[in-house]
Amino acid sequence: MKTSLSSSRGQSLIEFTMFLPLALVMGLGMIELSYALLDQHVVSKLTREGANLISRNATLEDAGVVMRTMGTRPVNFDDGSTLIFSVLRKVATTDADNYDKVILYQRHSIGSLDANSVFTTEGTGEFAGAPDYQALDSDNDTRLQITNLPASLDVGLGGMVFVTEIYTTHRLITPFNGVFLGGNVPTTLYSIAYF
């Protein structure tokens, strides 16, 4: 009976040492995924605030200053994040070259992360500087036409859509990215909001 009791203790110890690494990896994976979801929530919330802000007649320069002060972990525009404001407009001037086309009317970006807007144009148009960063010839400069407007985004003639995009770096807290849950937690988070 004595040998049977010590044998079962040894078996339990072996089973525990085999299970412990798997339990640690799974636990750390859940923590890492939870932090990524929290960071994505923060980025999404700031993006919505930015779109709301520029839709209320704030200049893009002033909106950028406000967004810098609103930045919170993980968003830091001085270290690893970028914000892009875009104002899209459907030209209503009947004799204009861009009549009934959606163009990039205003664009301003701040931040240190190398990132580009998802909205691309026919070319590089010319824009004025601060505080509005408005296109110089929005009615006739065909380089400002948006080439990849989502079909679900309906802009009425003469209407505007205010867009804010934020890219930020998600710093991992564990060295096990890709080991747990069968996939990688993204290291760059992105959000876009329309108003």
C-alpha positions as CSV (number, residue, x, y, z in Angstrom):
1,M,0.0,0.0,0.0
2,K,2.9,2.4,0.7
3,T,4.4,2.0,-2.8
4,S,1.0,2.6,-4.4
5,L,0.6,5.9,-2.5
6,S,4.0,7.2,-3.4
7,S,3.5,6.1,-7.0
8,S,0.2,8.1,-7.3
9,R,1.9,11.2,-5.9
10,G,4.7,10.9,-8.5
11,Q,2.1,10.5,-11.2
12,S,0.2,13.6,-10.0
13,L,3.4,15.6,-10.0
14,I,4.3,14.5,-13.6
15,E,0.7,15.3,-14.8
16,F,0.9,18.8,-13.1
17,T,4.3,19.6,-14.7
18,M,2.9,18.6,-18.1
19,F,-0.2,20.7,-17.7
20,L,1.4,23.8,-16.2
21,P,3.1,25.2,-19.4
22,L,-0.1,24.7,-21.4
23,A,-2.2,26.5,-18.7
24,L,0.4,29.4,-18.6
25,V,0.4,29.8,-22.3
26,M,-3.4,29.8,-22.5
27,G,-3.7,32.2,-19.6
28,L,-1.1,34.6,-21.0
29,G,-2.8,34.4,-24.4
30,M,-6.2,35.4,-22.9
31,I,-4.5,38.3,-21.1
32,E,-2.8,39.4,-24.4
33,L,-6.0,39.2,-26.4
34,S,-7.9,41.1,-23.7
35,Y,-5.4,44.0,-23.8
36,A,-5.6,44.0,-27.6
37,L,-9.4,44.3,-27.5
38,L,-9.2,47.0,-24.9
39,D,-6.7,49.0,-27.0
40,Q,-8.9,48.6,-30.1
41,H,-11.9,49.9,-28.1
42,V,-9.9,53.0,-27.1
43,V,-8.8,53.6,-30.7
44,S,-12.4,53.2,-32.0
45,K,-13.7,55.6,-29.4
46,L,-11.1,58.3,-30.3
47,T,-11.8,57.9,-34.0
48,R,-15.5,58.5,-33.5
49,E,-14.7,61.6,-31.4
50,G,-12.5,62.9,-34.1
51,A,-15.1,62.5,-36.9
52,N,-17.7,64.2,-34.7
53,L,-15.3,67.0,-33.9
54,I,-14.5,67.9,-37.5
55,S,-18.2,67.7,-38.5
56,R,-19.0,70.6,-36.1
57,N,-17.2,73.4,-38.0
58,A,-13.9,73.0,-36.2
59,T,-10.8,73.6,-38.3
60,L,-8.7,70.6,-39.0
61,E,-5.8,72.3,-37.2
62,D,-7.9,72.9,-34.1
63,A,-9.3,69.3,-34.2
64,G,-5.8,68.0,-34.4
65,V,-4.8,69.9,-31.3
66,V,-7.8,68.6,-29.4
67,M,-7.2,65.0,-30.5
68,R,-3.6,65.3,-29.2
69,T,-4.8,66.2,-25.8
70,M,-7.4,63.4,-25.8
71,G,-4.9,60.7,-26.7
72,T,-4.5,58.0,-24.1
73,R,-2.8,54.6,-24.0
74,P,-2.2,53.1,-26.5
75,V,-2.7,56.3,-28.7
76,N,0.3,58.6,-28.5
77,F,0.7,60.8,-31.6
78,D,4.3,61.5,-30.6
79,D,5.3,57.9,-30.4
80,G,3.7,55.2,-32.6
81,S,0.3,56.6,-33.7
82,T,-1.1,58.6,-36.6
83,L,-4.4,60.4,-37.1
84,I,-5.7,61.3,-40.5
85,F,-8.6,63.7,-41.1
86,S,-10.3,63.6,-44.5
87,V,-13.3,65.6,-45.7
88,L,-15.0,64.1,-48.8
89,R,-17.3,66.2,-50.9
90,K,-19.5,65.5,-53.9
91,V,-19.1,68.5,-56.2
92,A,-22.3,70.3,-57.1
93,T,-21.0,73.0,-59.5
94,T,-22.6,72.0,-62.8
95,D,-19.8,73.3,-65.2
96,A,-17.0,71.9,-63.1
97,D,-14.7,69.0,-64.2
98,N,-15.5,67.2,-61.0
99,Y,-19.3,67.6,-61.2
100,D,-21.1,64.8,-59.4
101,K,-17.8,63.2,-58.4
102,V,-16.7,62.6,-54.8
103,I,-13.4,64.4,-54.2
104,L,-10.9,64.8,-51.3
105,Y,-11.9,68.3,-50.2
106,Q,-9.7,68.5,-47.1
107,R,-6.9,66.4,-45.5
108,H,-4.7,66.8,-42.5
109,S,-2.7,64.2,-40.6
110,I,-0.7,64.2,-37.3
111,G,1.5,61.6,-35.7
112,S,4.7,59.6,-36.0
113,L,3.6,56.3,-37.4
114,D,4.1,55.9,-41.1
115,A,0.5,55.3,-42.4
116,N,-1.7,56.3,-45.3
117,S,-5.4,56.8,-45.6
118,V,-7.5,54.1,-47.1
119,F,-9.0,56.7,-49.5
120,T,-6.9,57.1,-52.6
121,T,-7.2,59.7,-55.2
122,E,-6.3,60.0,-58.9
123,G,-3.2,61.9,-58.1
124,T,-1.8,64.4,-55.6
125,G,-3.8,67.5,-55.5
126,E,-2.8,70.9,-54.1
127,F,-4.0,71.9,-50.6
128,A,-3.8,75.1,-48.6
129,G,-2.1,75.0,-45.3
130,A,-3.4,75.5,-41.8
131,P,-6.0,75.9,-40.4
132,D,-8.3,74.2,-42.9
133,Y,-6.0,72.2,-45.3
134,Q,-8.6,72.7,-48.1
135,A,-8.0,71.7,-51.7
136,L,-7.1,74.8,-53.8
137,D,-9.2,73.9,-56.9
138,S,-11.7,71.3,-55.6
139,D,-14.2,71.9,-58.5
140,N,-11.8,71.3,-61.4
141,D,-8.7,69.4,-60.1
142,T,-9.5,65.9,-61.3
143,R,-6.5,64.5,-59.3
144,L,-8.7,64.9,-56.2
145,Q,-11.3,62.3,-57.3
146,I,-11.6,59.4,-54.9
147,T,-10.8,56.1,-56.6
148,N,-12.0,53.6,-54.0
149,L,-15.1,55.0,-52.4
150,P,-17.1,52.2,-50.7
151,A,-20.4,51.4,-52.4
152,S,-22.2,51.7,-49.1
153,L,-21.0,55.3,-48.6
154,D,-23.7,57.4,-50.3
155,V,-22.8,61.1,-50.6
156,G,-25.5,63.4,-51.9
157,L,-24.8,66.1,-54.5
158,G,-23.1,68.9,-52.6
159,G,-22.8,66.8,-49.5
160,M,-19.8,66.1,-47.3
161,V,-18.6,63.1,-45.3
162,F,-16.2,63.7,-42.4
163,V,-13.7,60.9,-41.9
164,T,-11.2,60.2,-39.2
165,E,-8.7,57.3,-39.2
166,I,-6.3,56.3,-36.5
167,Y,-3.4,53.9,-36.7
168,T,-1.6,52.9,-33.5
169,T,1.0,50.5,-32.4
170,H,-0.2,47.8,-30.0
171,R,2.8,46.8,-27.8
172,L,2.6,43.1,-26.8
173,I,2.9,42.3,-23.1
174,T,4.0,38.7,-23.6
175,P,6.6,37.1,-25.9
176,F,4.2,34.4,-27.0
177,N,2.4,36.0,-30.0
178,G,1.4,33.4,-32.4
179,V,1.8,30.5,-29.9
180,F,-1.7,30.8,-28.3
181,L,-5.2,30.6,-29.7
182,G,-3.8,29.6,-33.2
183,G,-3.2,33.1,-34.4
184,N,-1.4,36.4,-33.9
185,V,-2.5,39.4,-32.0
186,P,-2.1,42.4,-34.4
187,T,0.7,44.8,-33.6
188,T,-0.9,47.7,-35.5
189,L,-4.5,48.7,-34.7
190,Y,-6.7,50.7,-37.1
191,S,-10.1,52.3,-36.8
192,I,-12.1,54.5,-39.2
193,A,-15.2,56.6,-38.5
194,Y,-17.5,58.5,-40.8
195,F,-19.8,61.4,-39.8
